[in-house]
Amino acid sequence: MKRLVSGLLAVAASAVALAQPTRSDDILRYKGADREARLLERARQEGALVLYTSLAPTESKPLAEAFEKKYGVRVDLWRALSDKVVQRVVTEARAGKHGVDVVETNGPEMEAIASEKLLAEIHSPYLADLPADGIPAHRTWFPDRLNFFVVGYNTEKVKRAEIPASYEGFLDPKWKGRLGIEATDSEWMAAVVKTRGEARGMDFFRKLAAMRPDVRKGHVLLAQLVATGEIPVGLTMYQANILSLKKKGAPIDFVPVQPVVARAQGIGVAASAPHPAAALLFVDFVLSPEGQKLYESLGRVPASTRVKSELNDFPFVMTDAGTVLREADKWEKLWDELFLRK
């Protein structure tokens, strides 16, 4: 994912000069007492908005439908994997085509788009509810949901009481041949090392590599393999994938082994959004307690600190999307040397 984003940045560099805003920012940053009424009036005049997202259809469609029902403003939805979202935003900007209003995808990809000045600075009354360490300094996108790296396990192969309280516990020889990791999770390694400290952190990963965990590409695939019992324990699993399978009756569950690493998924308004008021109204809705509770009901972890549930009721550390992009080459090289080169 990050390798492709890095490649797209080279293409995006030529998009900046062409991505000229087509409207003023007055409504996007307005803080007056009549903000909500003014925003709703203009949004209904615009009548629609275009959303590019990597959120699965099982969540993005209910989200769009709830917004349309509440405000009477249509959402034209385009969904793809996160790298494709970046590619489409950048390619359209390069061509001088400004069709997207709202972008919603992974934090590092949002940061890649923001670094090319393709997102607008906005104000929302719900920004104060978001985790401060997840908000980028430029404030052109904001976390709307979180993705947790957790330890998943097959409940028929492993008892919950057997799962160690920390990752170091998995270095016990009894776990050899029973562990799996996802092939691209250098971001997780970087966060764990920074939390543990360079010496302790890298010592852990060298010892983990010596245990030769099963490396599989794709978090969905890893979750499926744990659910079937082919891999008893996955160390770098996305919580949402586990919950989805668990809801369907699969023998799978998770433990928030510390440190739990959280990656923000973000939302922002396009710098040249043709429907800026409708776009901002949608962002408000997503970040509001109503939108965040809808996320929670769909199995997604809400970013708002006002919405607590079993999905986020444990300590976690946030990754910084900008740092992830800047340091990607360093950590990918280390990860590949440890886990991918046999």
C-alpha positions in Angstrom: 0.0 0.0 0.0 2.6 2.6 1.0 4.9 1.6 -1.9 2.1 2.5 -4.3 1.2 5.7 -2.5 4.9 6.8 -2.7 4.8 6.2 -6.4 1.6 8.2 -6.8 3.2 11.2 -5.1 5.5 11.6 -8.0 2.5 11.7 -10.4 0.6 14.0 -8.0 3.4 16.6 -8.0 2.2 17.8 -11.4 -1.4 18.0 -10.2 -0.9 20.9 -7.8 -0.8 23.6 -10.3 -3.9 22.3 -12.0 -5.9 21.9 -8.8 -7.1 25.4 -8.5 -10.2 26.0 -6.2 -13.3 27.0 -8.0 -15.1 28.6 -5.1 -14.4 30.6 -1.9 -13.8 29.0 1.4 -16.3 31.0 3.3 -18.7 28.2 4.0 -16.0 25.7 4.8 -14.5 27.7 7.7 -17.6 29.6 8.8 -18.2 29.5 12.6 -21.2 31.9 13.1 -24.2 31.0 15.2 -26.2 30.4 12.1 -23.7 28.0 10.6 -25.9 24.9 10.6 -28.9 26.6 9.0 -26.7 28.4 6.4 -24.8 25.1 5.6 -28.0 23.1 5.2 -29.6 25.8 3.0 -26.7 25.8 0.6 -26.3 22.0 0.6 -29.9 21.6 -0.4 -29.4 24.1 -3.2 -26.4 22.1 -4.4 -28.6 18.9 -4.1 -25.9 16.3 -4.2 -22.3 15.4 -3.4 -19.8 12.9 -4.8 -18.0 10.6 -2.3 -14.8 8.6 -3.1 -14.2 6.0 -0.4 -12.5 2.7 0.4 -15.1 2.0 3.0 -16.8 -1.4 2.2 -20.2 -1.2 0.5 -21.7 -2.9 3.5 -20.9 0.3 5.5 -20.6 3.0 2.9 -24.1 2.5 1.5 -25.9 2.6 4.8 -23.9 5.7 5.7 -24.9 7.4 2.5 -28.5 6.3 2.8 -28.8 7.6 6.4 -27.4 11.0 5.3 -29.8 11.2 2.3 -32.8 10.4 4.5 -31.9 13.0 7.1 -31.0 15.9 4.8 -32.5 15.2 1.4 -29.1 15.6 -0.3 -28.1 12.8 -2.7 -24.8 11.0 -2.3 -23.1 9.7 -5.5 -20.9 7.0 -4.1 -17.7 5.6 -5.8 -15.9 2.9 -3.8 -12.5 1.2 -4.4 -9.4 0.1 -2.5 -7.5 2.9 -0.9 -4.7 3.1 -3.5 -7.3 3.4 -6.2 -9.0 6.2 -4.4 -5.7 8.1 -4.3 -5.0 7.4 -7.9 -8.4 8.6 -9.1 -8.2 11.9 -7.0 -4.7 12.6 -8.3 -5.4 11.7 -11.9 -8.5 13.8 -12.1 -6.7 16.8 -10.5 -3.9 16.4 -13.0 -6.4 16.5 -15.8 -8.1 19.6 -14.4 -11.3 17.6 -13.7 -12.9 18.4 -10.4 -15.7 15.9 -9.7 -15.1 14.7 -6.2 -16.4 16.5 -3.1 -15.5 14.2 -0.2 -12.6 11.7 0.1 -12.7 9.0 2.8 -9.9 6.4 3.1 -6.8 5.3 5.1 -4.9 7.9 7.0 -1.6 7.5 5.0 -3.4 7.9 1.7 -5.3 10.9 3.0 -2.0 12.4 4.0 -0.6 11.7 0.5 -3.5 13.6 -1.0 -3.2 16.4 1.5 0.5 16.8 0.8 -0.4 17.7 -2.8 -2.8 20.5 -1.7 -5.9 18.6 -3.0 -7.9 18.9 0.3 -9.4 22.0 1.8 -9.0 23.3 5.3 -12.4 23.1 7.1 -14.1 23.7 10.3 -16.6 21.4 12.0 -18.1 21.6 15.5 -17.3 18.0 16.0 -13.5 18.3 15.6 -13.1 18.8 19.3 -14.4 15.2 19.8 -11.6 13.6 17.9 -8.3 12.3 19.4 -5.8 15.2 19.3 -2.9 12.9 18.4 -4.8 11.7 15.3 -5.4 15.2 13.8 -2.7 16.4 11.3 -1.3 19.9 11.8 -2.5 21.1 8.4 -6.1 20.2 9.4 -7.3 19.3 5.9 -8.5 15.8 6.9 -9.6 14.3 10.1 -9.9 10.8 11.6 -13.5 9.5 11.3 -12.8 5.8 12.2 -9.9 3.8 13.6 -8.3 0.6 12.4 -6.8 -1.5 15.2 -4.0 -4.0 14.9 -4.9 -6.7 17.4 -4.1 -10.3 18.1 -6.8 -12.6 16.6 -7.1 -16.3 17.5 -9.2 -19.3 16.6 -11.3 -20.1 19.6 -11.3 -23.9 18.8 -7.5 -24.0 18.7 -6.5 -21.6 21.4 -8.1 -20.6 24.7 -8.4 -16.9 25.5 -6.5 -17.5 28.8 -3.5 -18.7 26.8 -3.0 -15.4 24.9 -0.1 -13.5 26.5 -0.6 -10.0 27.9 2.2 -8.6 25.7 3.7 -9.5 22.4 6.9 -10.7 24.0 4.9 -13.6 25.4 4.6 -15.0 21.9 8.4 -15.7 21.9 7.8 -18.7 24.0 8.8 -21.8 22.0 5.3 -23.3 22.4 4.0 -20.7 19.9 6.4 -21.7 17.1 4.4 -22.9 14.1 1.2 -21.4 15.4 1.6 -17.7 14.5 0.8 -15.7 11.5 1.4 -12.1 10.4 0.4 -10.0 7.4 3.1 -9.5 4.7 2.9 -5.6 4.6 2.7 -4.6 8.2 5.9 -2.7 8.6 3.8 0.2 9.9 2.8 -2.0 12.9 6.4 -2.9 13.5 7.4 0.7 13.5 4.8 1.7 16.0 5.7 -1.2 18.4 9.4 -0.4 18.2 8.8 3.3 18.9 6.6 2.4 21.9 9.1 -0.2 23.2 12.2 1.8 22.4 14.7 1.0 19.6 16.8 -1.6 21.4 14.0 -3.6 23.1 11.7 -3.3 20.1 14.1 -4.5 17.5 15.3 -7.3 19.8 11.7 -8.5 19.9 11.3 -8.5 16.1 14.5 -10.3 15.5 13.5 -13.0 17.9 10.0 -13.1 16.3 11.5 -13.5 12.9 13.6 -16.4 14.1 10.3 -18.2 15.0 9.4 -18.0 11.3 5.7 -17.0 11.6 3.4 -17.8 8.6 3.4 -14.7 6.4 0.3 -14.1 4.3 -0.6 -11.2 2.1 -3.9 -9.6 2.8 -5.6 -8.9 6.2 -8.8 -10.4 5.0 -7.0 -13.6 4.0 -5.2 -13.7 7.3 -8.5 -13.4 9.2 -10.0 -16.2 7.1 -7.1 -18.5 7.8 -7.3 -17.9 11.5 -11.1 -18.5 11.4 -10.6 -21.9 9.6 -7.8 -22.8 12.1 -5.1 -23.1 9.5 -3.3 -20.4 11.4 -4.2 -20.5 15.1 -3.1 -17.0 16.0 -2.6 -13.8 13.9 -0.4 -11.1 15.5 -1.2 -8.3 13.0 -4.9 -8.6 12.4 -7.5 -5.8 11.7 -10.1 -5.8 14.4 -12.9 -5.1 11.9 -12.1 -8.2 9.9 -12.3 -10.4 13.0 -15.6 -8.9 14.2 -17.1 -9.4 10.7 -16.3 -13.1 10.7 -17.3 -13.5 14.4 -20.7 -11.9 13.6 -21.2 -14.6 11.0 -20.5 -17.4 13.5 -16.9 -18.1 12.8 -14.8 -19.4 15.7 -12.6 -16.3 15.9 -12.0 -13.6 18.5 -9.4 -11.0 19.4 -7.4 -9.8 22.4 -6.1 -6.2 22.6 -2.5 -7.3 23.4 -0.5 -4.3 24.3 0.6 -2.1 22.6 -2.5 -1.9 20.4 -1.6 0.1 17.4 -4.3 2.3 15.9 -4.3 3.7 12.4 -6.7 6.6 11.6 -9.0 6.4 8.6 -9.7 9.9 7.5 -12.3 12.1 5.8 -11.8 15.5 4.1 -13.3 17.9 1.6 -11.7 18.2 -1.9 -10.0 21.5 -2.5 -12.0 22.1 -5.6 -15.2 20.4 -4.5 -18.1 21.4 -6.9 -20.6 21.0 -4.0 -18.7 22.4 -1.0 -21.6 22.9 1.3 -23.0 19.4 0.8 -19.5 18.0 1.2 -19.1 19.8 4.6 -22.5 18.8 5.7 -21.6 15.2 5.0 -18.4 15.5 6.9 -20.3 17.0 9.8 -22.7 14.1 9.7 -20.0 11.4 9.7 -18.1 13.0 12.6 -21.2 13.7 14.7 -22.3 11.3 17.5 -25.1 10.1 15.2 -22.7 9.2 12.4 -20.1 7.7 14.7 -22.7 5.5 16.4 -23.8 4.3 13.0 -20.2 3.4 12.3 -20.1 1.5 15.6 -23.3 -0.4 14.8 -21.7 -1.5 11.5 -18.7 -2.9 13.3 -16.3 0.0 12.5 -14.4 1.7 15.4 -15.6 5.3 15.8 -12.9 7.9 16.1 -15.0 10.3 18.3 -14.1 10.2 22.0 -17.8 10.7 22.7 -18.7 7.3 21.4 -17.5 4.5 23.7 -18.0 0.9 23.0 -16.4 -2.5 23.4 -14.7 -1.8 20.1 -12.4 0.9 21.5 -12.6 0.5 25.3 -8.9 -0.3 25.8 -5.6 1.6 25.6 -4.0 2.2 22.2 -1.3 4.2 20.5 -2.0 6.2 17.3 0.3 6.1 14.3 1.1 9.5 12.6 0.1 9.3 9.0 2.7 11.8 7.9 5.5 9.9 9.7 4.3 6.6 8.2 4.7 8.1 4.7 8.1 9.8 5.4 9.6 6.7 7.1 8.0 4.0 4.9 11.2 3.1 3.1 13.2 2.6 6.3 10.6 0.3 8.0 9.7 -1.6 4.8 13.4 -2.5 4.3 13.7 -3.7 7.9 10.4 -5.7 7.6 11.4 -7.3 4.3 14.8 -8.3 5.7 13.3 -9.9 8.8 10.2 -11.6 7.4 10.1 -11.8 3.6 13.6 -12.8 2.6 14.0 -16.5 3.3 
